[in-house]
Amino acid sequence: MDKPLKILFATPEAVPFAKTGGLADVAGALPKSLQALGCELKLVMPYYRTVKNSGLPHQYLGEEIEVSLGDEKLKADIYQGHLNQDIPVYFIGREEFFDREYLYSTPKGDYFDNAERFIFFSKAVLNFCQRMGFSPDIIHHHEWQTGLIPAYLKSASQNDPFYSHTAAVFTIHNIAYQGLFKKEKFWLTGLPTEMYNPEGIEFWERINFMKAGIVYADAINTVSKKYSEEIQTPEYGYGLEGILRKRKESLHGILNGVDYEDWDPSHDPHLIAPYDVKDISGKRECKKDLLKEFHLPPSLEDAPLLGMISRLADQKGFDLLMEILESLFALDIGFVLLGTGEQKYHDLFTQVAQKYPQKAGIRIAYDDRLAHKIEAGADFFLMPSKY
């Protein structure tokens, strides 16, 4: 292309900095592919405690931006790291909102102030662009946490020359999580009151951040062609199927890919031994190393080893897994699991680890290094996700 397309990625999470699900993998990989096509990329996400404690290089820029939240004027700090040598990642920091153990919820439920947190983040993204003098051709924003961004582009920033050529692309990764809040919090957004209606962000007398993204973005895409069709049905649309059908001409399904540079076992730095399709002998060493990681006995080296890396939630099929656990562990198998999620599943798998210490390895955490070891060392994967 003659002039590089300027793209701002606005995401609530991205590998390797913070992750709860597949969104983080996409947000960490797609910018690198777009850069290879000649685009100019910047990525913006919150400055979570996990970023602060990650050990990954980043620095405070000494910059502050002002963000309005209701009738308050709050300050946001800006930090910078890199996705690779060429793609800068900017972190929006405010300790009271983002310096927490989890990203959006504890195992007992969502944070009570998620509306405030992500109104603040969405506004900060747009103010950040102006502070940095980066006028994007496209803002590619992800999930309900950034759903308000196109609403601001269509209202407060509509007549701002800085954003006159900016289009918004909204990606839905999981429509079940919509960012639903009491209508009394609408005033905090600073959006015009006429946007609070059934054709705007109102949803059964509540505000819906996901719906805002669907209604006001210039284009909408999701993780596969099939999912783009499914979410237009009552079974999978979670109440938003009507507005999605209304916008079907702007709705696209693009299948998620894999960052082969990051996940290729022939040169993955997380693995104890490399392997490829021509020589898979290294996989046995990876399996041995994985068993050691979970303190499982060497006797499992010759047994099938099942792996799971997932958010621990009903949607991921863990209720189905609960029904077969006893039958599963009656077999001559090993089982390793990595993930975080709902408290009932934290408790369940803690009990599983105690009941089957010679067969089950459980890690309730986010650990990108360990995820690579599970992918490389397991013989089978359990993926009972319902959609």
C-alpha positions, 0 to 999 in steps of 0.5 A: 500500500502507498500509505500505511493504514493506521490501525489502533487495537483497543482490547481489554486483554492481550498475550503475553500481558494479560489473558482470560480467553481466546481474545488475548491470543487474537489481540496478541497475534493479529497486529503482527500479521497486519504489520507484516502487510504494511499497516502501522499498528498501536495497541492499547489495553488497561494497565492491570496488576498482571502487567505490572508484575509480569516481568515483561519490559515496560516503562512509565511515559510520564504522560497523563491524560484527563478522562471525564467520568460523570461529573468527575475529571480523572487522570490516567497514566500511560505506560509503554511496552512492545508486542514485538520490536516494532509494535508499541503497546500502551497501557492505560493506568489507574490503580483504583480501576486496574490494580486488582488480582483479576481482570473483570471478576473474582471467582465469586462474581463480576466487579461491582464497578465494571461499568465505571472501569470500562467507561473510563478505559473507552474514553481514555483510548480516544483521549490517548490517540489525541495526546499521542497525535495518532489519528487512526484510519481504523479502531479495531476494538474488542468485546463489551469492554470497548463497546462504547468506543464507536458510540463516542465516535458517533457523538462527542467526537463526530465533528472532531477533525481528528477522527473525521476519517476514522472507522470502527471495527468491532469484534465479538468473541463471546456474545454471552458476556455483554456488559449489562449495567443498571440504567442509572449508570448511563449518565456516567458515559457522558453520551447524549440521552437520545442514545439510550433507547431500544435502537441504541444502547438500551436493553430491557431498561439496562445499558448494554456495552456489547449492543453499543458496539453492534449498533454504532461500529462501522463493521462487525466481525466475529470468530468464524462464519458459523458463529456469525450465523449462530448469533443471529438466532435466539439459541445463541444470540443472547437477546441480541439476535434481532439487532445483529440480523438488522446489521447482517450486511455489516456482520462478518465471520473470520475464522481465528487463526494461530500464531505459528511463530509463537506456537511452533514446537520446533522452536518454542523456547518454553519447551524442554525439547523441540519436535516437528512432523519429521521427528516427534521424538521431542514430544516424549521429552515434553510429556515427561517435563509436563508430568514433572511440572504437575508433580505427577508420577513417571508411570503416566509416561505410557498412559494417555495424558489429557490436557485442558486450558480453559476459562472455568465456566459452564459455557466451556462445558465443565458441567458436562465434564462433572458428569463423567469425572469418576468414570474418567479417572477410573481409566488408566489416564493422566489429566492436567488442567490450567485455567481460572473462572467460577468459584464452583469449578475452582472448588471442584478441581481442587477436590479432584487434585486431592482425590486423584493425586497420582492422576490429576494435575490442576493449576488455577491460574493464568500461565502462558509458559505452562499453556505452551507446555500443555499444548506440546506435552499432552496426548489429547485435549478435552474441549467440551465447549458448548459454542 
